Amino acid sequence: MLYSNKDLKKLIIPLVIEQTLAIAVGMADTIMISVVGEAAVSGVSLVDTVNILLINIFSALATGGAVVAGHFLGQKHPEEASKAAWQIIMFATTLALAISVLFIGFHDQLLRLIFGKIDTDVMQSAKTYLIITAVSFSGLAIYNSCAAIFRSMNNAKVTMWISLLINAINITGNAICIFGLKWGVAGAAIPTTVSRFVGAIVIFCMMFNPKKPINFCGQIRFKFNGDLIKKILYIAVPNGMENSMFQLGKIMVLSAVATMGTSAIAANAVANTLASWNILAGQAINLALVSVSAVCVGAGEYKQARYYTRKLMAITIGVTAVISVIMYVSMPVLVKMYSLGPEAAKMATDVMRFHNIMVVLFWVPSFTLPNTLRSAGDVIWTMVIAILSMWIFRVGASYLFTYQFGLGLLGVWGAMVIDWVFRAICYIWRYRGHKWETAMNRQREQ
């Protein structure tokens, strides 16, 4: 077997800790900013939805680089893996810089285009947060790319420690800037930007270790390698389109939520933060599965890819069920931490308890299973299914439930579950066949 239980623990446990840190700090951020008021929470949550769209693009590029590097490692070609790693750093950083310039220069137009007419105080908070955090996109791109490469080397401990550093800077900075300096929304945005650049610098420097199978020693050439970029983008573009359409769909749904009032926006923001705890194990194992299955596919070991997929999915469902039970019982206490009004608190509690149940049943086959398909190069299928499901079920049903049936915020979250169910059916059907196993061979022939 390519991975022993010890190897899997070495990869997964640091990723779980890393995800826990990220979610905990995100939760603390929201709690801290809630002191400034519901308008600040709403403005930050709206911009975070846009920021997540960009994070997904950078993550897709990083995943493309990690999959290609993983294939080379499985084939015992570390030099080619290192070349692929450097190419993704250059490409992702260049793209991030271009997006930063666009977002800073046209922030007002972008926010009004996406969210339409919202309360003046909410819009002001959103502008402040967007301008400051947009500066950090290049740092975010570098960090995500390097982190994905370390995971492809089965070394998630590095990303865990750097994540700890990033989150420590972020949470300490928030405490100083929000409570001490009274900078409001800017007090939440500035530490986020600083922490991202610190993390990027540290992990980038660590890539110059010649003892690692993938490293940047001797790779610094400011010239794009067309063949490697093509291989990376073959994985990254469909994955990026899938993630981008997914997040764009969420923004469209959020536009419907925005019409429900400030309480609904705040409740949705809090529920999204709490929902992250439900899928904590899944998010960590998704990252691990990309690396594990890419190496298995690169080595031609498809049976092992299937074995590890089943094993990691079973672990994810079990851990998710335990977390859901704990959260369901403690939900009223968790919601109280956010200083919401009575109406917003009730909405947040209702949608989260609904989420606690549904996530155990449908989330894993919807979001964990397709990572094996992507690692084998079967990216077109997963992209088409994800985009169709997002726009037909999550977006379409959200507007139907909101405007036709008047189900409010709970209707929006119900539409999300319908999306999960459709994805799960399609991905399970695809996985049970064998077409995904030959996707990488077809790519090579092309």
Buried (B, 14 or more C-beta within 10 A) or exposed (E): EBBEEEEBEBBBBBBBBBBBBBBBBBBBBBBBBBEBBBBBBBBBBBBBBBBBBBBBBBBBBBBBBBBBBBBBBBBEBBEBBBBBBBBBBBBBBEBBEEBBEEBBEEBEEBBEEBBEEBBEBBBBBBBBBBBBBBBBBBBBBBBBBBBBBBBBBBBBBBBBBBBBBBBBBBBEBBBBBBEEEEBBBBBBBBBBBBBBBBBBBBBBEBBEEEEBBBBBEEBEEEEEBEEBBEBBBBBBBBBBBBBBBBBBBBBBBBBBBBEBBBBBBBBBBBBBBBBBBBBBBBBBBBBBBBBBBBBBBBBBBBEBBBBBBEBBBEBBBEBBBEBBEEBBEEBEEBBEBBBBEEBBBBBBBBBBBBBBEBBBBBBBBBBBBBBBBBBBBBBEBBBBBBBBBBBBBBBBBBBEBBEEEEBBBBBBBBBBBBBBBBBBBBBEEBBEEEEBBBBBEEBEEE
